[in-house]
Amino acid sequence: MSNEQKTERQLSRSTAHDDEVRLEAAAELGDGNQAPPAVPATAQSGELQPGLRDSQSLMQKIVTGNALVAVLAVVMSLILGGLLIAITDVRVAEAAGYFFARPVDMLAAGWTAASEAYIALFQGAVFNWEADTFAAMIYPLTQTLTVATPLICAGLGVALAFRAGLFNIGAQGQMIIGATLAAWVGFTWHLPVGLHLLLVVIAGIVGGAFWAGIVGLLKAKTGAHEVILTIMLNYVAINLVLYLLTTPAFQRPGSSNPISPQLDDTALYPLMFGDGFRLHWGFVVAIALTVLVSWLLNRSTIGFELRAVGANPTAARTAGISVTKGYVIVMVIAGALAGLAGVAQVAGTEHVLTAGVAASFGFDAITVALLGRSTPWGTFAAGLLFGAFRAGGVVMQTNTGTSIDIVLVVQSLIVLFIAAPPLVRSVFRLPEPGAVRKGPKARKHATAGGAA
């Protein structure tokens, strides 16, 4: 064989290897940036050019990463929320009447209004240094963790579906059905400690998984859009629980109100710090679920297949992965996670089943998953943040008179900025992910490729 033939064969092998690496990178959501169908691109995480990872400095990775964009989105939302607080404050309006005579007074009044509101928000969500005892000081933090528990569980279900290319906005209905079955087992069956709670948890998992499995099956068999299916099933779940609470099987004896009997003590999550706090062991379950979903996505074969389906269903099907099976599996798991959020409500905080058992947790879970970039630990952190907003917003309104709607505005702004990363990057003048300088290795590789 001549030298020219040997060189041609080596170049062909090198090209085939490079193509294989690029295909694998496209199928890996963790390393690719190919947005799955029907899912916002901002819900994905990864890099467009994995080969640049080694050539980037630590600072380049930080300023071009999605985590920094999420943090800056929160900062921008808090700043705009502070401006809104200042504009609507009575003291600021009074000082504005003589702004041209003493402009500093209006600026000082605006700063006071915004700072007092955010200090109250912090004291109600994290740490209250004005309390008399240490237990009272950390009570706000335990409240945040309590509220964050169902947000994290339901958010993980939404995020997991995002990674598989499905826009699951049915966490509300899945949470309601999971809570309904869990509550029924909790107040109907009278079992020993340990066994009773275990069956309550299993009932919640089964309820949520069944409700979401309907969507996955219809999506796989008929191609029906999951957004329409989940919206309709949300309404079905809401009205179903309203009906059940008027039947003898679910209504509290001797009462005409739509409320169930109280769950047995053996069916409840134990409290973590005694009767003085509401924080229960459901939060530990939320941590365990985050670890489990992280392992499932990044370390298991099923997780790889789900991410491949989300990245490119056609390529996944060509590679021998069953896309229809993937849709069913991911929706069943997502529903089970949302069902556990319902268990956290009935067995952790409410102890009864009502029509508003899910509140707006299922819908807020969509925001939590988006803010967390559809990653397990990102969703966990976003759940804590939104739990802090919920817990601290009440104290902010009570102590300063600031409307709790301001918290909703801040949350909405966070979603707006998360959905528009170029806007955040332009405001803070951050480079785009693909606009980083190539390091020595990358330049050397590019030079060698040009020479070839």
URTAHU-V589871 format. One record per pair of residues at least 12 apart in sequence whose C-alpha atoms are under 10 Angstrom apart, sorted by sequence separation. I is the first residue (numbers start at 1). J is the second residue. If there is no record, write none. Layout:
I,J + I,J
This chain:
32,44 + 33,45 + 34,46 + 94,106 + 95,107 + 126,138 + 127,139 + 128,140 + 157,169 + 158,170 + 185,197 + 215,227 + 245,257 + 246,258 + 248,260 + 249,261 + 268,280 + 269,281 + 270,282 + 272,284 + 309,321 + 345,357 + 346,358 + 367,379 + 368,380 + 369,381 + 370,382 + 371,383 + 392,404 + 393,405 + 32,45 + 33,46 + 34,47 + 92,105 + 93,106 + 95,108 + 96,109 + 124,137 + 125,138 + 126,139 + 127,140 + 128,141 + 157,170 + 158,171 + 186,199 + 187,200 + 215,228 + 216,229 + 245,258 + 246,259 + 247,260 + 268,281 + 269,282 + 308,321 + 309,322 + 310,323 + 313,326 + 345,358 + 366,379 + 368,381 + 369,382 + 393,406 + 394,407 + 30,44 + 31,45 + 32,46 + 33,47 + 34,48 + 91,105 + 92,106 + 95,109 + 123,137 + 124,138 + 125,139 + 126,140 + 127,141 + 157,171 + 185,199 + 186,200 + 212,226 + 215,229 + 216,230 + 244,258 + 245,259 + 246,260 + 268,282 + 269,283 + 305,319 + 309,323 + 344,358 + 345,359 + 365,379 + 368,382 + 369,383 + 371,385 + 390,404 + 393,407 + 29,44 + 30,45 + 31,46 + 32,47 + 33,48 + 91,106 + 92,107 + 94,109 + 95,110 + 123,138 + 124,139 + 125,140 + 126,141 + 127,142 + 156,171 + 182,197 + 185,200 + 186,201 + 214,229 + 215,230 + 243,258 + 244,259 + 245,260 + 305,320 + 306,321 + 308,323 + 309,324 + 342,357 + 367,382 + 368,383 + 371,386 + 389,404 + 392,407 + 393,408 + 29,45 + 30,46 + 31,47 + 32,48 + 33,49 + 92,108 + 93,109 + 123,139 + 124,140 + 125,141 + 126,142 + 154,170 + 155,171 + 184,200 + 185,201 + 214,230 + 242,258 + 244,260 + 305,321 + 306,322 + 310,326 + 342,358 + 367,383 + 368,384 + 29,46 + 30,47 + 31,48 + 32,49 + 33,50 + 47,64 + 91,108 + 92,109 + 93,110 + 123,140 + 124,141 + 125,142 + 126,143 + 154,171 + 157,174 + 182,199 + 183,200 + 185,202 + 186,203 + 212,229 + 241,258 + 242,259 + 305,322 + 306,323 + 309,326 + 310,327 + 341,358 + 365,382 + 368,385 + 390,407 + 28,46 + 29,47 + 31,49 + 32,50 + 47,65 + 91,109 + 92,110 + 122,140 + 123,141 + 125,143 + 126,144 + 153,171 + 154,172 + 182,200 + 183,201 + 185,203 + 212,230 + 215,233 + 305,323 + 308,326 + 309,327 + 365,383 + 368,386 + 389,407 + 390,408 + 31,50 + 46,65 + 47,66 + 90,109 + 91,110 + 92,111 + 121,140 + 122,141 + 124,143 + 125,144 + 126,145 + 181,200 + 182,201 + 184,203 + 185,204 + 211,230 + 214,233 + 306,325 + 307,326 + 342,361 + 364,383 + 367,386 + 389,408 + 30,50 + 31,51 + 45,65 + 46,66 + 86,106 + 89,109 + 90,110 + 92,112 + 124,144 + 125,145 + 154,174 + 181,201 + 182,202 + 183,203 + 184,204 + 306,326 + 341,361 + 342,362 + 25,46 + 45,66 + 86,107 + 89,110 + 91,112 + 92,113 + 154,175 + 179,200 + 181,202 + 182,203 + 183,204 + 212,233 + 305,326 + 306,327 + 341,362 + 365,386 + 386,407 + 389,410 + 25,47 + 26,48 + 31,53 + 44,66 + 45,67 + 86,108 + 87,109 + 88,110 + 91,113 + 153,175 + 178,200 + 179,201 + 181,203 + 182,204 + 211,233 + 364,386 + 386,408 + 389,411 + 25,48 + 26,49 + 86,109 + 87,110 + 89,112 + 90,113 + 178,201 + 180,203 + 181,204 + 182,205 + 211,234 + 303,326 + 306,329 + 338,361 + 25,49 + 26,50 + 42,66 + 86,110 + 89,113 + 178,202 + 179,203 + 180,204 + 181,205 + 182,206 + 302,326 + 306,330 + 338,362 + 25,50 + 85,110 + 86,111 + 88,113 + 89,114 + 150,175 + 178,203 + 179,204 + 181,206 + 182,207 + 386,411 + 25,51 + 84,110 + 85,111 + 86,112 + 87,113 + 177,203 + 178,204 + 179,205 + 181,207 + 211,237 + 385,411 + 22,49 + 83,110 + 86,113 + 87,114 + 177,204 + 178,205 + 180,207 + 181,208 + 302,329 + 303,330 + 338,365 + 22,50 + 82,110 + 83,111 + 85,113 + 86,114 + 176,204 + 177,205 + 178,206 + 179,207 + 180,208 + 302,330 + 21,50 + 22,51 + 82,111 + 85,114 + 86,115 + 175,204 + 177,206 + 178,207 + 179,208 + 21,51 + 83,113 + 84,114 + 85,115 + 174,204 + 175,205 + 177,207 + 178,208 + 82,113 + 83,114 + 86,117 + 174,205 + 176,207 + 177,208 + 178,209 + 82,114 + 85,117 + 174,206 + 175,207 + 176,208 + 177,209 + 178,210 + 81,114 + 82,115 + 85,118 + 174,207 + 175,208 + 177,210 + 178,211 + 174,208 + 175,209 + 177,211 + 79,114 + 82,117 + 173,208 + 174,209 + 176,211 + 177,212 + 78,114 + 82,118 + 172,208 + 174,210 + 175,211 + 81,118 + 171,208 + 174,211 + 175,212 + 173,211 + 174,212 + 173,212 + 174,213 + 78,118 + 171,211 + 293,333 + 170,211 + 171,212 + 170,212 + 368,411 + 371,414 + 168,212 + 293,337 + 367,411 + 370,414 + 371,415 + 170,215 + 367,412 + 370,415 + 373,418 + 371,417 + 372,418 + 168,215 + 364,411 + 367,414 + 368,415 + 371,418 + 168,216 + 289,337 + 367,415 + 370,418 + 371,419 + 366,415 + 370,419 + 166,216 + 286,337 + 289,340 + 367,418 + 166,219 + 286,340 + 285,340 + 286,341 + 170,226 + 174,230 + 285,341 + 169,226 + 170,227 + 173,230 + 177,234 + 180,237 + 167,225 + 168,226 + 169,227 + 170,228 + 172,230 + 173,231 + 176,234 + 282,340 + 286,344 + 166,225 + 167,226 + 168,227 + 169,228 + 170,229 + 171,230 + 172,231 + 173,232 + 174,233 + 175,234 + 177,236 + 282,341 + 285,344 + 166,226 + 167,227 + 168,228 + 169,229 + 170,230 + 171,231 + 173,233 + 174,234 + 177,237 + 180,240 + 166,227 + 167,228 + 168,229 + 169,230 + 170,231 + 172,233 + 173,234 + 176,237 + 177,238 + 180,241 + 188,249 + 282,343 + 283,344 + 168,230 + 169,231 + 170,232 + 171,233 + 172,234 + 173,235 + 175,237 + 176,238 + 179,241 + 188,250 + 282,344 + 167,230 + 168,231 + 170,233 + 171,234 + 172,235 + 173,236 + 174,237 + 177,240 + 187,250 + 281,344 + 282,345 + 170,234 + 173,237 + 176,240 + 177,241 + 180,244 + 280,344 + 169,234 + 170,235 + 172,237 + 173,238 + 176,241 + 180,245 + 184,249 + 282,347 + 283,348 + 172,238 + 184,250 + 200,266 + 201,267 + 282,348 + 170,237 + 173,240 + 183,250 + 197,264 + 200,267 + 201,268 + 280,347 + 281,348 + 282,349 + 173,241 + 196,264 + 197,265 + 198,266 + 199,267 + 200,268 + 201,269 + 280,348 + 196,265 + 197,266 + 198,267 + 200,269 + 279,348 + 280,349 + 180,250 + 196,266 + 197,267 + 198,268 + 278,348 + 279,349 + 193,264 + 195,266 + 196,267 + 197,268 + 198,269 + 278,349 + 193,265 + 194,266 + 195,267 + 196,268 + 197,269 + 187,260 + 188,261 + 190,263 + 191,264 + 192,265 + 193,266 + 194,267 + 197,270 + 187,261 + 188,262 + 189,263 + 190,264 + 192,266 + 193,267 + 194,268 + 269,343 + 186,261 + 187,262 + 188,263 + 189,264 + 190,265 + 191,266 + 192,267 + 193,268 + 194,269 + 268,343 + 269,344 + 184,260 + 186,262 + 187,263 + 188,264 + 190,266 + 191,267 + 268,344 + 269,345 + 183,260 + 184,261 + 186,263 + 187,264 + 190,267 + 269,346 + 270,347 + 271,348 + 183,261 + 184,262 + 185,263 + 186,264 + 187,265 + 189,267 + 268,346 + 269,347 + 270,348 + 271,349 + 297,375 + 183,262 + 184,263 + 185,264 + 186,265 + 187,266 + 267,346 + 268,347 + 269,348 + 297,376 + 180,260 + 183,263 + 186,266 + 187,267 + 267,347 + 268,348 + 269,349 + 182,263 + 183,264 + 186,267 + 266,347 + 267,348 + 268,349 + 294,375 + 295,376 + 185,267 + 186,268 + 265,347 + 268,350 + 269,351 + 293,375 + 294,376 + 263,346 + 264,347 + 268,351 + 293,376 + 294,377 + 183,267 + 262,346 + 263,347 + 267,351 + 292,376 + 293,377 + 182,267 + 183,268 + 262,347 + 290,375 + 291,376 + 265,351 + 290,376 + 291,377 + 263,350 + 264,351 + 289,376 + 290,377 + 262,350 + 263,351 + 264,352 + 290,378 + 262,351 + 263,352 + 287,376 + 290,379 + 291,380 + 261,351 + 262,352 + 263,353 + 287,377 + 290,380 + 260,351 + 261,352 + 262,353 + 289,380 + 260,352 + 261,353 + 259,352 + 260,353 + 261,354 + 287,380 + 259,353 + 260,354 + 286,380 + 258,353 + 259,354 + 260,355 + 258,354 + 259,355 + 257,354 + 258,355 + 259,356 + 252,352 + 223,324 + 226,327 + 252,353 + 251,353 + 220,323 + 221,324 + 250,353 + 251,354 + 220,324 + 221,325 + 250,354 + 219,324 + 220,325 + 226,331 + 218,324 + 220,326 + 221,327 + 217,324 + 220,327 + 221,328 + 216,324 + 217,325 + 219,327 + 220,328 + 245,353 + 216,325 + 218,327 + 219,328 + 245,354 + 216,326 + 217,327 + 218,328 + 244,354 + 245,355 + 216,327 + 217,328 + 244,355 + 215,327 + 216,328 + 217,329 + 219,331 + 241,353 + 242,354 + 243,355 + 215,328 + 216,329 + 241,354 + 242,355 + 213,327 + 214,328 + 216,330 + 217,331 + 241,355 + 242,356 + 44,159 + 213,328 + 216,331 + 217,332 + 240,355 + 241,356 + 43,159 + 212,328 + 213,329 + 215,331 + 216,332 + 239,355 + 241,357 + 212,329 + 213,330 + 214,331 + 215,332 + 238,355 + 44,162 + 45,163 + 212,330 + 213,331 + 214,332 + 238,356 + 43,162 + 44,163 + 212,331 + 213,332 + 216,335 + 238,357 + 43,163 + 209,329 + 211,331 + 212,332 + 213,333 + 215,335 + 238,358 + 41,162 + 44,165 + 209,330 + 210,331 + 211,332 + 212,333 + 213,334 + 214,335 + 39,161 + 40,162 + 209,331 + 210,332 + 212,334 + 213,335 + 39,162 + 208,331 + 209,332 + 210,333 + 212,335 + 213,336 + 38,162 + 39,163 + 208,332 + 209,333 + 211,335 + 212,336 + 37,162 + 39,164 + 40,165 + 208,333 + 209,334 + 210,335 + 211,336 + 36,162 + 39,165 + 206,332 + 208,334 + 209,335 + 210,336 + 212,338 + 35,162 + 36,163 + 37,164 + 38,165 + 39,166 + 40,167 + 205,332 + 206,333 + 208,335 + 209,336 + 212,339 + 35,163 + 36,164 + 37,165 + 38,166 + 39,167 + 205,333 + 207,335 + 208,336 + 209,337 + 211,339 + 234,362 + 36,165 + 37,166 + 38,167 + 39,168 + 153,282 + 205,334 + 206,335 + 207,336 + 208,337 + 209,338 + 210,339 + 35,165 + 36,166 + 37,167 + 38,168 + 142,272 + 149,279 + 153,283 + 156,286 + 205,335 + 206,336 + 208,338 + 209,339 + 36,167 + 142,273 + 146,277 + 147,278 + 149,280 + 152,283 + 204,335 + 205,336 + 206,337 + 207,338 + 208,339 + 209,340 + 146,278 + 147,279 + 149,281 + 150,282 + 153,285 + 154,286 + 204,336 + 205,337 + 207,339 + 208,340 + 30,163 + 145,278 + 146,279 + 149,282 + 150,283 + 153,286 + 156,289 + 160,293 + 164,297 + 203,336 + 204,337 + 205,338 + 206,339 + 207,340 + 208,341 + 29,163 + 143,277 + 145,279 + 146,280 + 149,283 + 152,286 + 153,287 + 156,290 + 159,293 + 160,294 + 163,297 + 202,336 + 204,338 + 205,339 + 206,340 + 208,342 + 29,164 + 142,277 + 143,278 + 144,279 + 145,280 + 146,281 + 148,283 + 149,284 + 151,286 + 152,287 + 204,339 + 205,340 + 207,342 + 208,343 + 142,278 + 143,279 + 146,282 + 147,283 + 149,285 + 150,286 + 153,289 + 157,293 + 160,296 + 203,339 + 204,340 + 205,341 + 139,276 + 140,277 + 142,279 + 145,282 + 146,283 + 149,286 + 152,289 + 153,290 + 156,293 + 160,297 + 202,339 + 203,340 + 204,341 + 205,342 + 135,273 + 139,277 + 141,279 + 142,280 + 145,283 + 148,286 + 149,287 + 152,290 + 156,294 + 201,339 + 202,340 + 204,342 + 205,343 + 138,277 + 139,278 + 164,303 + 201,340 + 204,343 + 136,276 + 139,279 + 163,303 + 164,304 + 200,340 + 203,343 + 204,344 + 135,276 + 136,277 + 164,305 + 165,306 + 201,342 + 202,343 + 135,277 + 164,306 + 165,307 + 201,343 + 204,346 + 160,303 + 163,306 + 164,307 + 165,308 + 166,309 + 200,343 + 201,344 + 162,306 + 163,307 + 164,308 + 165,309 + 166,310 + 161,306 + 162,307 + 163,308 + 164,309 + 165,310 + 160,306 + 161,307 + 163,309 + 164,310 + 165,311 + 197,343 + 200,346 + 201,347 + 160,307 + 163,310 + 164,311 + 165,312 + 200,347 + 162,310 + 163,311 + 164,312 + 165,313 + 161,310 + 164,313 + 197,347 + 178,335 + 182,339 + 177,335 + 178,336 + 181,339 + 182,340 + 164,323 + 178,337 + 179,338 + 180,339 + 183,342 + 174,334 + 175,335 + 178,338 + 179,339 + 182,342 + 183,343 + 186,346 + 166,327 + 174,335 + 175,336 + 177,338 + 178,339 + 179,340 + 181,342 + 182,343 + 186,347 + 164,326 + 165,327 + 173,335 + 174,336 + 175,337 + 176,338 + 177,339 + 178,340 + 179,341 + 180,342 + 181,343 + 182,344 + 183,345 + 184,346 + 164,327 + 168,331 + 171,334 + 172,335 + 174,337 + 175,338 + 176,339 + 178,341 + 179,342 + 180,343 + 182,345 + 183,346 + 166,330 + 170,334 + 171,335 + 174,338 + 175,339 + 178,342 + 179,343 + 182,346 + 183,347 + 187,351 + 164,329 + 165,330 + 166,331 + 170,335 + 171,336 + 173,338 + 174,339 + 175,340 + 176,341 + 177,342 + 178,343 + 179,344 + 182,347 + 186,351 + 187,352 + 161,327 + 164,330 + 168,334 + 171,337 + 172,338 + 173,339 + 174,340 + 175,341 + 176,342 + 177,343 + 178,344 + 179,345 + 180,346 + 186,352 + 187,353 + 163,330 + 164,331 + 168,335 + 171,338 + 172,339 + 174,341 + 175,342 + 176,343 + 179,346 + 161,329 + 162,330 + 170,338 + 171,339 + 174,342 + 175,343 + 178,346 + 179,347 + 183,351 + 184,352 + 161,330 + 172,341 + 173,342 + 175,344 + 176,345 + 183,352 + 184,353 + 160,330 + 161,331 + 171,341 + 172,342 + 175,345 + 183,353 + 160,331 + 161,332 + 171,342 + 182,353 + 183,354 + 161,333 + 162,334 + 180,352 + 181,353 + 157,330 + 158,331 + 160,333 + 161,334 + 179,352 + 180,353 + 157,331 + 160,334 + 161,335 + 179,353 + 180,354 + 157,332 + 159,334 + 179,354 + 180,355 + 157,333 + 158,334 + 156,333 + 157,334 + 158,335 + 160,337 + 176,353 + 180,357 + 156,334 + 157,335 + 176,354 + 179,357 + 155,334 + 156,335 + 157,336 + 158,337 + 176,355 + 179,358 + 154,334 + 157,337 + 158,338 + 176,356 + 153,334 + 154,335 + 156,337 + 157,338 + 176,357 + 177,358 + 154,336 + 155,337 + 156,338 + 157,339 + 175,357 + 176,358 + 153,336 + 154,337 + 155,338 + 157,340 + 175,358 + 176,359 + 153,337 + 154,338 + 157,341 + 174,358 + 152,337 + 153,338 + 154,339 + 156,341 + 173,358 + 152,338 + 153,339 + 154,340 + 155,341 + 172,358 + 175,361 + 176,362 + 38,225 + 150,337 + 151,338 + 153,340 + 154,341 + 171,358 + 172,359 + 175,362 + 38,226 + 150,338 + 153,341 + 154,342 + 172,360 + 174,362 + 38,227 + 150,339 + 152,341 + 153,342 + 171,360 + 172,361 + 173,362 + 150,340 + 151,341 + 153,343 + 171,361 + 172,362 + 173,363 + 149,340 + 150,341 + 153,344 + 171,362 + 172,363 + 149,341 + 150,342 + 170,362 + 171,363 + 172,364 + 148,341 + 150,343 + 151,344 + 169,362 + 170,363 + 171,364 + 172,365 + 150,344 + 169,363 + 171,365 + 172,366 + 149,344 + 150,345 + 169,364 + 170,365 + 171,366 + 149,345 + 169,365 + 170,366 + 147,344 + 169,366 + 146,344 + 147,345 + 150,348 + 168,366 + 146,345 + 149,348 + 167,366 + 146,348 + 147,349 + 146,349 + 158,362 + 162,366 + 157,362 + 158,363 + 155,361 + 159,365 + 154,361 + 155,362 + 158,365 + 159,366 + 162,369 + 150,358 + 153,361 + 154,362 + 155,363 + 157,365 + 158,366 + 159,367 + 161,369 + 162,370 + 151,360 + 152,361 + 153,362 + 154,363 + 155,364 + 156,365 + 157,366 + 158,367 + 159,368 + 160,369 + 151,361 + 154,364 + 155,365 + 156,366 + 158,368 + 159,369 + 163,373 + 150,361 + 151,362 + 154,365 + 155,366 + 158,369 + 159,370 + 162,373 + 163,374 + 149,361 + 150,362 + 151,363 + 153,365 + 154,366 + 155,367 + 156,368 + 157,369 + 158,370 + 159,371 + 162,374 + 163,375 + 148,361 + 151,364 + 152,365 + 155,368 + 156,369 + 159,372 + 161,374 + 162,375 + 147,361 + 151,365 + 154,368 + 155,369 + 159,373 + 160,374 + 150,365 + 151,366 + 154,369 + 155,370 + 159,374 + 160,375 + 151,367 + 152,368 + 155,371 + 156,372 + 158,374 + 159,375 + 160,376 + 151,368 + 152,369 + 155,372 + 157,374 + 159,376 + 151,369 + 156,374 + 155,374 + 156,375 + 157,376 + 159,378 + 155,375 + 156,376 + 159,379 + 155,376 + 156,377 + 158,379 + 156,378 + 157,379 + 156,379 + 152,376 + 155,379 + 156,380 + 152,377 + 154,379 + 155,380 + 152,378 + 153,379 + 152,379 + 153,380 + 155,382 + 156,383 + 151,379 + 152,380 + 155,383 + 151,380 + 152,381 + 154,383 + 152,382 + 153,383 + 149,380 + 151,382 + 152,383 + 148,380 + 151,383 + 152,384 + 148,381 + 150,383 + 151,384 + 148,382 + 149,383 + 152,386 + 148,383 + 149,384 + 151,386 + 152,387 + 147,383 + 148,384 + 151,387 + 147,384 + 148,385 + 150,387 + 145,383 + 146,384 + 148,386 + 149,387 + 144,383 + 145,384 + 147,386 + 148,387 + 144,384 + 145,385 + 147,387 + 148,388 + 144,385 + 146,387 + 147,388 + 148,389 + 144,386 + 145,387 + 146,388 + 147,389 + 148,390 + 141,384 + 144,387 + 145,388 + 147,390 + 148,391 + 143,387 + 144,388 + 147,391 + 143,388 + 144,389 + 146,391 + 141,387 + 142,388 + 144,390 + 145,391 + 141,388 + 143,390 + 144,391 + 140,388 + 143,391 + 144,392 + 142,391 + 143,392 + 141,391 + 140,391 + 141,392 + 140,392 + 140,395 + 125,384 + 125,385 + 125,387 + 126,388 + 125,388 + 124,388 + 125,389 + 124,389 + 125,390 + 126,391 + 44,310 + 122,388 + 124,390 + 125,391 + 126,392 + 30,297 + 44,311 + 121,388 + 122,389 + 124,391 + 125,392 + 29,297 + 30,298 + 121,389 + 123,391 + 124,392 + 125,393 + 29,298 + 121,390 + 122,391 + 123,392 + 124,393 + 125,394 + 28,298 + 121,391 + 122,392 + 124,394 + 125,395 + 36,307 + 39,310 + 121,392 + 122,393 + 124,395 + 125,396 + 36,308 + 37,309 + 38,310 + 120,392 + 121,393 + 123,395 + 124,396 + 36,309 + 37,310 + 119,392 + 120,393 + 121,394 + 122,395 + 123,396 + 30,304 + 36,310 + 37,311 + 118,392 + 120,394 + 121,395 + 122,396 + 29,304 + 35,310 + 36,311 + 37,312 + 117,392 + 118,393 + 120,395 + 121,396 + 124,399 + 28,304 + 34,310 + 35,311 + 36,312 + 37,313 + 117,393 + 120,396 + 121,397 + 27,304 + 28,305 + 29,306 + 30,307 + 34,311 + 35,312 + 36,313 + 119,396 + 120,397 + 27,305 + 28,306 + 29,307 + 33,311 + 34,312 + 117,395 + 118,396 + 120,398 + 121,399 + 27,306 + 28,307 + 29,308 + 32,311 + 117,396 + 120,399 + 121,400 + 27,307 + 28,308 + 29,309 + 116,396 + 117,397 + 120,400 + 27,308 + 28,309 + 29,310 + 30,311 + 119,400 + 26,308 + 27,309 + 28,310 + 29,311 + 117,399 + 118,400 + 120,402 + 25,308 + 27,310 + 28,311 + 29,312 + 116,399 + 117,400 + 24,308 + 27,311 + 28,312 + 116,400 + 117,401 + 118,402 + 26,311 + 27,312 + 117,402 + 25,311 + 26,312 + 27,313 + 114,400 + 116,402 + 117,403 + 121,407 + 113,400 + 27,315 + 114,402 + 26,315 + 27,316 + 113,402 + 117,406 + 23,315 + 74,371 + 73,371 + 70,370 + 71,371 + 70,371 + 69,371 + 70,372 + 70,373 + 67,371 + 67,372 + 66,372 + 67,373 + 66,373 + 70,378 + 67,378 + 74,385 + 70,382 + 89,401 + 89,402 + 88,402 + 88,403 + 86,402 + 85,402 + 85,403 + 85,406 + 84,406 + 82,406 + 81,406 + 84,409 + 43,369 + 44,370 + 81,407 + 84,410 + 43,370 + 45,372 + 46,373 + 81,408 + 42,370 + 43,371 + 44,372 + 45,373 + 78,406 + 81,409 + 82,410 + 41,370 + 42,371 + 43,372 + 44,373 + 45,374 + 78,407 + 80,409 + 81,410 + 40,370 + 42,372 + 43,373 + 44,374 + 45,375 + 77,407 + 80,410 + 81,411 + 42,373 + 43,374 + 44,375 + 78,409 + 79,410 + 41,373 + 42,374 + 43,375 + 77,409 + 78,410 + 81,413 + 77,410 + 78,411 + 80,413 + 76,410 + 77,411 + 75,410 + 77,412 + 78,413 + 74,410 + 77,413 + 78,414 + 74,411 + 76,413 + 77,414 + 76,414 + 77,415 + 74,413 + 75,414 + 77,416 + 73,413 + 74,414 + 77,417 + 73,414 + 74,415 + 76,417 + 72,414 + 73,415 + 71,414 + 73,416 + 74,417 + 70,414 + 73,417 + 74,418 + 30,375 + 70,415 + 72,417 + 73,418 + 72,418 + 73,419 + 70,417 + 71,418 + 73,420 + 69,417 + 70,418 + 73,421 + 76,424 + 69,418 + 70,419 + 72,421 + 73,423 + 69,420 + 70,421 + 73,424 + 76,427 + 66,418 + 69,421 + 72,424 + 73,425 + 69,422 + 72,425 + 69,423 + 70,424 + 66,421 + 69,424 + 72,427 + 68,424 + 69,425 + 72,428 + 68,425 + 69,428 + 64,425 + 69,430 + 63,425 + 68,430 + 65,430 + 63,429 + 64,430 + 65,431 + 63,430 + 64,431 + 65,432 + 66,433 + 63,431 + 64,432 + 65,433 + 63,432 + 64,433 + 60,430 + 63,433 + 64,434 + 60,431 + 64,435 + 61,433 + 64,436 + 60,433 + 63,436 + 43,418 + 60,435 + 61,436 + 42,418 + 43,419 + 60,436 + 42,419 + 60,437 + 41,419 + 42,420 + 40,419 + 41,420 + 42,421 + 57,436 + 56,436 + 57,437 + 55,436 + 56,437 + 57,438 + 52,434 + 55,437 + 56,438 + 57,439 + 55,438 + 56,439 + 49,433 + 52,436 + 54,438 + 55,439 + 56,440 + 48,433 + 49,434 + 52,437 + 53,438 + 54,439 + 55,440 + 56,441 + 47,433 + 48,434 + 52,438 + 53,439 + 54,440 + 55,441 + 56,442 + 46,433 + 47,434 + 52,439 + 54,441 + 55,442 + 54,442 + 55,443 + 52,441 + 53,442 + 51,441 + 52,442 + 51,442 + 11,452
